[in-house]
Amino acid sequence: MSETPPSDKPGEGGLAAPFRHPIAWRDDDFYELDKVEAEMERVFDICHGCRRCFNLCDSFPKLFDMIDESEHEDVEHLASEQLKPVIDACTLCDMCFMTKCPYVPPHDFNLDFPHLMVRARAIQHKKGETSFPDKQLAETDRNGKLFSTVPGLANIATAQGSPLRPLVQAVAGIDKNAFLPAYADGRLSRNNALIPAPNPHAPAFGKKVVLYATCYGEFNDQTPGEAAIKLLTHNGVQVRVEHPHCCGMPKFENGDLAAVAQSAQAVSSFFAPLIDDGWDVVPLTTSCALMLKLEWPLITPGDAMIEKLAQATYDLSEYIVDLAKGPGLMPIDEMPSSIAVHFACHARAQNMGAKALEMLKLIPQARPQIVERCSGHGGKWGIFKGNFETALKVGKPAARAIEKAAPDYVVSECPLAGPHLRQVLESIDSNVTPERIGHPVELMAKAYGI
């Protein structure tokens, strides 16, 4: 008796690969509130019946509690104003789409919860409802250029425990206890003249990489960038660092899609001649790699330069693993250490596998172990007074997994997740409180002794 082959058609049991539709932000229908609310009612009703996402971001507990506590216990009778807390709680981590939802395209239900939340926020943004602090925090290039010229003053105001933090909380709504990144003295991309020449004896000699510094790597924590430069040049790769413009992720969170499209055009135009000259593009931040590889092509579909950039872009851990599998790496010293590797949401959303784990397995005698749960930070969402305690709560499963592993080192590819996880560990009085939770590339450089 022959078996019936699995269906590759949409619907239950289909094997067709998931995909995402382009974001039609230029269409008038995209901003019609009645149509968006009707789509949210449809999607929320499906989510209500499924509930697999109950333990992800706070959007789903808010939605399910609201339905359960309503008079009719259904989505149909919820008022429009009741939808806003669900929209606001989405951190755009993409984990519902990537790991939980069985109804993503090409399924007939055609669900993409994060992009529906982006659409709802785009309407809010168009109506002028994006908060002033959200708008100002999204101006990362402007803020970085300003505060990196006076980092001492800026860091006094933002440091944890600073007497100015209650004032920052009162004025900007940023929780006085939330970690805020310090500003570096100067810009990472200004140090190209100091980058070492590539090792001519390494197997990867001849490769060329332009590190896209990103706002965070350019103006804030430059440690991962410095480690990446040392690691890549030691392995024969010619390196340069550039930061032409922010990738637009903070404005994407606000629903300001026109600004994101402008960022995409500016950055892709800058990198196009470098790509033509044989340079690979490696962002130092996973969120920015996600934007370049996956979100920009959906926001500006059919744009040849953006498609070219997407094809030439690699996540940092992904690139190093590809070097190891291709030309090869220089010998790595032994590091007999246990490592907790937080699988950052925006690394996972790139659908490339756990490359940080794979990279750290290249270190002889290293024992990396994956921690899959979200840190709870959610970009700039997690620093606001109304969200910070929730961000700590969401991060507790990841923190407990780290505590149980009792590792020698803890790393995360997300530069905001690392410090936040440290705060979560402190909040549960964990005996695992590393001084730093940095990028995995820092451990690779340490293993090389560079």
C-alpha positions as CSV (number, residue, x, y, z in Angstrom):
1,M,0.0,0.0,0.0
2,S,1.6,3.2,-1.1
3,E,1.6,6.3,1.1
4,T,0.0,9.5,0.0
5,P,2.7,12.2,-0.5
6,P,2.5,15.2,1.7
7,S,0.7,18.2,0.2
8,D,2.8,21.2,-0.9
9,K,-0.4,23.4,-1.1
10,P,-1.5,26.0,1.4
11,G,-3.5,24.9,4.4
12,E,-3.1,22.4,7.2
13,G,-0.3,19.9,6.6
14,G,1.3,21.7,3.6
15,L,5.0,21.7,3.2
16,A,5.4,24.9,1.1
17,A,8.0,27.2,2.7
18,P,6.7,30.1,4.7
19,F,7.1,33.6,3.1
20,R,6.2,37.2,3.8
21,H,4.3,39.6,1.6
22,P,5.8,42.9,0.6
23,I,4.7,45.7,3.0
24,A,2.3,47.8,0.8
25,W,2.9,51.1,2.7
26,R,2.6,53.2,-0.4
27,D,-1.0,52.1,-1.0
28,D,-3.8,54.2,0.3
29,D,-5.6,51.1,1.5
30,F,-2.7,50.4,3.9
31,Y,-3.8,53.4,6.1
32,E,-7.5,52.8,6.1
33,L,-8.4,52.3,9.7
34,D,-11.6,50.3,9.1
35,K,-9.7,47.8,7.0
36,V,-6.9,47.4,9.5
37,E,-9.3,47.0,12.4
38,A,-11.2,44.4,10.4
39,E,-7.9,42.5,9.7
40,M,-6.9,42.7,13.3
41,E,-10.3,41.3,14.3
42,R,-9.8,38.4,11.9
43,V,-6.2,37.7,13.1
44,F,-6.9,38.2,16.8
45,D,-9.8,35.7,16.5
46,I,-7.5,33.1,15.0
47,C,-4.8,33.8,17.7
48,H,-7.5,33.6,20.4
49,G,-8.5,30.1,19.1
50,C,-4.9,28.9,19.0
51,R,-2.9,30.6,21.8
52,R,0.4,29.0,21.0
53,C,2.0,32.4,21.4
54,F,0.9,32.9,25.0
55,N,4.5,32.9,26.4
56,L,6.1,35.2,23.9
57,C,5.8,39.0,24.1
58,D,3.2,40.8,26.2
59,S,0.9,41.4,23.2
60,F,-0.6,37.9,23.5
61,P,-1.3,37.8,27.3
62,K,-2.9,41.3,26.9
63,L,-5.1,40.1,24.1
64,F,-6.1,36.8,25.7
65,D,-6.8,38.3,29.1
66,M,-8.8,41.1,27.5
67,I,-11.0,38.5,25.6
68,D,-11.4,36.2,28.6
69,E,-12.5,39.1,30.8
70,S,-14.9,40.7,28.3
71,E,-18.6,40.2,28.5
72,H,-18.9,38.1,25.4
73,E,-15.5,36.5,25.5
74,D,-14.8,37.1,21.9
75,V,-12.9,39.4,19.6
76,E,-15.9,40.7,17.7
77,H,-17.2,42.8,20.6
78,L,-13.9,44.4,21.6
79,A,-13.9,48.2,21.2
80,S,-11.3,49.9,18.9
81,E,-9.5,51.5,21.8
82,Q,-9.0,48.1,23.4
83,L,-6.7,47.1,20.5
84,K,-4.0,49.7,21.2
85,P,-2.4,48.0,24.2
86,V,-1.9,44.9,22.0
87,I,-0.4,46.9,19.2
88,D,1.9,48.8,21.6
89,A,3.1,45.7,23.4
90,C,4.5,44.1,20.2
91,T,8.3,44.3,20.2
92,L,8.6,43.1,16.5
93,C,10.8,40.3,17.7
94,D,9.3,38.1,14.9
95,M,9.3,35.0,17.1
96,C,5.5,34.4,16.7
97,F,6.0,34.4,12.9
98,M,9.3,32.4,13.0
99,T,8.8,29.8,15.7
100,K,5.2,29.5,16.8
101,C,2.5,30.4,14.3
102,P,1.2,27.5,12.1
103,Y,-0.8,29.9,10.0
104,V,1.8,32.0,8.3
105,P,1.8,32.3,4.4
106,P,1.2,30.2,2.3
107,H,-1.4,28.9,4.8
108,D,-4.9,30.0,3.8
109,F,-5.2,32.0,7.1
110,N,-2.3,34.2,5.9
111,L,-1.2,35.5,9.3
112,D,1.8,37.8,9.8
113,F,1.1,39.3,13.3
114,P,4.3,41.5,13.5
115,H,3.7,43.1,10.1
116,L,0.1,43.7,11.0
117,M,1.3,45.6,14.1
118,V,3.7,47.6,11.9
119,R,0.7,48.5,9.7
120,A,-1.3,49.6,12.8
121,R,1.6,51.7,14.0
122,A,2.0,53.3,10.5
123,I,-1.5,54.6,10.9
124,Q,-0.8,55.9,14.4
125,H,2.4,57.6,13.0
126,K,0.5,59.1,10.1
127,K,-2.1,60.5,12.6
128,G,0.7,62.0,14.7
129,E,0.2,59.6,17.6
130,T,3.8,58.4,17.9
131,S,5.1,59.7,21.3
132,F,7.7,62.4,21.4
133,P,10.2,60.2,23.3
134,D,9.7,57.4,20.7
135,K,10.4,59.8,17.9
136,Q,13.5,61.3,19.6
137,L,15.0,57.9,20.5
138,A,14.6,56.8,16.9
139,E,16.9,59.6,15.7
140,T,19.9,57.4,16.5
141,D,22.3,58.9,14.1
142,R,21.5,62.5,15.2
143,N,21.8,61.4,18.9
144,G,25.0,59.5,18.3
145,K,26.7,62.3,16.4
146,L,25.8,64.8,19.1
147,F,26.5,62.7,22.3
148,S,29.7,61.1,21.0
149,T,31.3,64.5,20.9
150,V,30.5,65.0,24.6
151,P,30.4,61.4,25.9
152,G,31.3,62.4,29.5
153,L,28.3,64.7,29.9
154,A,26.0,62.3,28.1
155,N,27.1,59.3,30.2
156,I,26.7,61.1,33.5
157,A,23.0,61.6,32.7
158,T,22.3,58.1,31.5
159,A,24.4,56.0,33.9
160,Q,22.6,53.6,36.2
161,G,22.3,55.1,39.6
162,S,22.9,58.6,38.3
163,P,21.1,61.3,40.3
164,L,19.8,62.6,37.0
165,R,18.0,59.4,36.0
166,P,14.8,60.3,37.9
167,L,14.7,63.5,35.9
168,V,15.2,61.5,32.7
169,Q,12.3,59.3,33.7
170,A,10.1,62.3,34.5
171,V,10.9,64.1,31.2
172,A,11.3,61.2,28.7
173,G,9.4,58.3,30.4
174,I,12.5,56.1,30.5
175,D,12.6,53.9,33.5
176,K,15.3,55.1,35.9
177,N,16.4,51.5,36.5
178,A,16.7,50.5,32.8
179,F,20.1,50.0,31.3
180,L,21.0,52.8,28.8
181,P,24.1,52.4,26.6
182,A,27.0,54.7,27.2
183,Y,28.4,56.7,24.3
184,A,31.9,56.1,23.1
185,D,34.5,58.8,22.7
186,G,34.4,59.2,18.9
187,R,33.1,57.0,16.1
188,L,34.3,53.5,15.2
189,S,34.4,54.3,11.5
190,R,36.9,57.1,12.0
191,N,39.6,54.5,12.9
192,N,40.0,52.9,9.4
193,A,43.6,54.1,9.2
194,L,44.4,52.0,12.3
195,I,43.0,48.7,11.0
196,P,45.7,46.1,10.7
197,A,46.6,44.8,7.3
198,P,45.2,41.3,6.6
199,N,47.4,38.3,7.5
200,P,48.8,37.2,4.2
201,H,49.4,33.7,5.5
202,A,45.8,33.0,6.4
203,P,43.6,30.8,4.3
204,A,41.0,33.6,3.8
205,F,43.6,36.1,2.5
206,G,42.0,38.0,-0.4
207,K,38.6,38.3,1.1
208,K,37.2,41.8,1.7
209,V,34.7,42.8,4.3
210,V,33.1,46.2,5.0
211,L,31.8,46.2,8.6
212,Y,28.6,48.2,8.7
213,A,29.1,49.7,12.1
214,T,25.4,50.4,12.8
215,C,24.4,53.1,15.2
216,Y,25.1,51.0,18.2
217,G,28.6,49.9,17.0
218,E,29.4,53.3,15.7
219,F,28.5,55.5,18.7
220,N,28.0,53.2,21.7
221,D,29.6,49.8,22.4
222,Q,32.6,49.5,20.1
223,T,34.0,46.3,21.7
224,P,32.3,43.8,19.3
225,G,33.5,45.9,16.3
226,E,37.1,46.0,17.6
227,A,37.0,42.2,18.2
228,A,35.6,41.6,14.7
229,I,38.4,43.7,13.2
230,K,41.1,41.8,15.0
231,L,39.6,38.4,14.3
232,L,39.0,39.0,10.6
233,T,42.3,40.6,9.8
234,H,44.1,37.8,11.7
235,N,42.3,35.4,9.4
236,G,43.5,37.2,6.3
237,V,40.4,39.4,5.6
238,Q,40.8,43.0,4.5
239,V,38.5,45.1,6.7
240,R,37.1,48.6,6.5
241,V,34.4,50.1,8.8
242,E,31.6,52.3,7.4
243,H,28.4,53.9,8.8
244,P,26.7,55.8,6.1
245,H,23.3,55.9,7.8
246,C,21.0,54.2,10.4
247,C,19.3,51.1,9.1
248,G,15.9,52.5,10.3
249,M,15.0,49.7,12.7
250,P,13.9,52.2,15.5
251,K,11.7,54.1,13.0
252,F,10.4,50.7,11.7
253,E,9.2,50.1,15.3
254,N,7.4,53.4,15.1
255,G,5.7,52.7,11.8
256,D,7.6,55.4,10.0
257,L,8.0,53.3,6.9
258,A,8.8,56.3,4.6
259,A,11.9,57.1,6.8
260,V,12.9,53.4,6.7
261,A,12.7,53.4,2.9
262,Q,14.9,56.5,2.8
263,S,17.5,54.8,5.0
264,A,17.4,51.7,2.7
265,Q,18.0,53.9,-0.3
266,A,20.9,55.8,1.3
267,V,22.7,52.8,2.7
268,S,22.2,50.6,-0.4
269,S,23.5,53.4,-2.6
270,F,26.6,53.8,-0.5
271,F,27.4,50.1,-0.4
272,A,26.6,49.4,-4.1
273,P,30.0,50.3,-5.5
274,L,31.8,48.4,-2.7
275,I,29.8,45.3,-3.5
276,D,30.6,45.7,-7.2
277,D,34.3,45.8,-6.1
278,G,34.0,42.5,-4.3
279,W,33.4,43.6,-0.7
280,D,31.0,41.6,1.5
281,V,28.8,43.6,3.9
282,V,28.7,42.5,7.6
283,P,26.6,44.5,10.0
284,L,27.8,44.5,13.6
285,T,24.2,44.2,15.0
286,T,21.7,41.4,14.3
287,S,18.7,43.8,14.0
288,C,20.5,45.7,11.3
289,A,21.5,42.5,9.5
290,L,17.8,41.5,9.6
291,M,16.7,44.9,8.1
292,L,19.2,44.7,5.2
293,K,18.6,41.0,4.4
294,L,14.9,40.7,4.9
295,E,12.9,43.8,5.9
296,W,14.2,46.3,3.3
297,P,13.4,44.0,0.3
298,L,9.8,43.8,1.6
299,I,9.6,47.6,2.1
300,T,11.1,48.5,-1.3
301,P,10.3,45.4,-3.4
302,G,12.0,45.3,-6.8
303,D,14.7,47.8,-6.0
304,A,17.8,46.4,-7.6
305,M,20.4,48.0,-5.3
306,I,18.5,46.9,-2.2
307,E,18.3,43.3,-3.5
308,K,22.0,43.5,-4.3
309,L,22.8,44.6,-0.8
310,A,20.6,41.9,0.7
311,Q,22.4,39.2,-1.3
312,A,25.8,40.6,-0.2
313,T,24.9,40.9,3.5
314,Y,26.0,38.4,6.2
315,D,25.4,38.4,9.9
316,L,28.8,38.6,11.7
317,S,28.6,35.1,13.2
318,E,27.3,33.7,9.9
319,Y,30.2,35.2,8.0
320,I,32.8,33.7,10.3
321,V,31.2,30.3,10.1
322,D,31.2,30.6,6.3
323,L,34.9,31.4,6.4
324,A,35.5,28.3,8.5
325,K,33.5,26.1,6.0
326,G,35.1,27.8,3.0
327,P,38.7,28.9,2.9
328,G,39.2,28.0,6.6
329,L,40.4,29.8,9.7
330,M,43.8,30.1,11.4
331,P,44.3,27.6,14.2
332,I,42.4,28.5,17.4
333,D,43.7,28.0,20.9
334,E,41.9,25.7,23.3
335,M,39.3,27.3,25.7
336,P,38.0,24.7,28.0
337,S,35.0,26.8,29.1
338,S,31.2,26.5,29.3
339,I,29.4,29.2,27.4
340,A,25.7,30.2,27.5
341,V,24.8,31.5,24.1
342,H,21.6,33.6,24.1
343,F,19.9,33.1,20.8
344,A,18.9,36.6,20.1
345,C,15.4,37.0,18.4
346,H,16.7,39.1,15.5
347,A,19.5,36.5,14.9
348,R,16.9,33.8,14.9
349,A,14.5,35.8,12.6
350,Q,17.2,35.8,9.9
351,N,16.4,32.0,9.4
352,M,20.0,31.0,9.2
353,G,20.3,28.7,12.2
354,A,22.2,29.3,15.4
355,K,25.3,30.6,13.8
356,A,26.8,32.0,17.1
357,L,26.6,28.5,18.6
358,E,28.1,27.0,15.5
359,M,30.9,29.6,15.5
360,L,31.8,29.0,19.2
361,K,31.9,25.3,18.6
362,L,35.0,26.1,16.4
363,I,36.9,26.8,19.6
364,P,38.7,23.6,20.8
365,Q,37.2,22.3,24.1
366,A,34.7,25.1,24.3
367,R,31.2,23.9,25.5
368,P,28.7,26.4,24.1
369,Q,25.0,25.8,25.0
370,I,22.1,27.6,23.4
371,V,19.6,29.7,25.4
372,E,16.5,30.2,23.2
373,R,14.1,32.3,25.1
374,C,13.8,36.1,24.5
375,S,15.6,38.5,26.7
376,G,12.5,40.6,26.9
377,H,14.2,43.9,26.0
378,G,12.4,44.6,22.7
379,G,14.6,47.4,21.4
380,K,13.6,50.8,22.8
381,W,10.3,49.3,24.0
382,G,11.9,47.8,27.1
383,I,13.4,50.9,28.6
384,F,10.1,52.9,29.1
385,K,8.7,53.1,32.6
386,G,5.5,51.3,31.6
387,N,7.4,48.4,30.0
388,F,10.6,47.8,32.0
389,E,9.1,45.6,34.7
390,T,7.4,43.5,31.9
391,A,10.7,43.3,30.0
392,L,12.3,41.9,33.2
393,K,9.4,39.4,33.5
394,V,9.6,38.2,29.9
395,G,13.4,37.7,30.3
396,K,13.2,35.5,33.3
397,P,12.9,32.1,31.5
398,A,16.1,33.0,29.6
399,A,17.8,34.1,32.8
400,R,16.8,31.0,34.7
401,A,18.2,28.8,31.8
402,I,21.5,30.7,32.1
403,E,21.5,30.3,35.9
404,K,20.8,26.5,35.6
405,A,23.7,26.2,33.1
406,A,26.1,28.1,35.5
407,P,28.4,28.9,32.6
408,D,31.9,30.4,32.6
409,Y,30.7,33.0,30.0
410,V,27.4,34.4,28.8
411,V,27.1,35.9,25.3
412,S,24.4,37.4,23.1
413,E,24.4,38.6,19.5
414,C,22.0,41.4,20.5
415,P,23.9,44.3,22.1
416,L,20.8,45.4,24.1
417,A,19.8,41.9,25.1
418,G,23.1,41.3,26.9
419,P,23.0,44.1,29.4
420,H,19.3,43.6,29.9
421,L,19.8,39.9,30.7
422,R,22.3,40.9,33.2
423,Q,19.7,43.0,34.9
424,V,17.2,40.1,34.8
425,L,19.8,37.9,36.4
426,E,20.3,40.5,39.2
427,S,16.5,40.8,39.6
428,I,16.2,37.0,40.4
429,D,19.2,37.2,42.8
430,S,21.1,34.8,40.5
431,N,24.5,33.6,41.5
432,V,25.4,34.0,37.8
433,T,26.0,37.7,37.2
434,P,28.7,38.1,34.6
435,E,30.5,41.5,34.5
436,R,29.7,41.6,30.8
437,I,27.4,39.8,28.4
438,G,29.0,40.7,25.1
439,H,28.9,39.5,21.5
440,P,30.2,35.9,20.8
441,V,32.9,37.3,18.5
442,E,34.6,38.7,21.6
443,L,35.1,35.2,22.9
444,M,36.5,34.1,19.5
445,A,39.0,36.9,19.7
446,K,39.8,35.9,23.3
447,A,40.4,32.3,22.2
448,Y,42.9,33.6,19.5
449,G,44.6,35.7,22.2
450,I,44.1,38.9,20.2
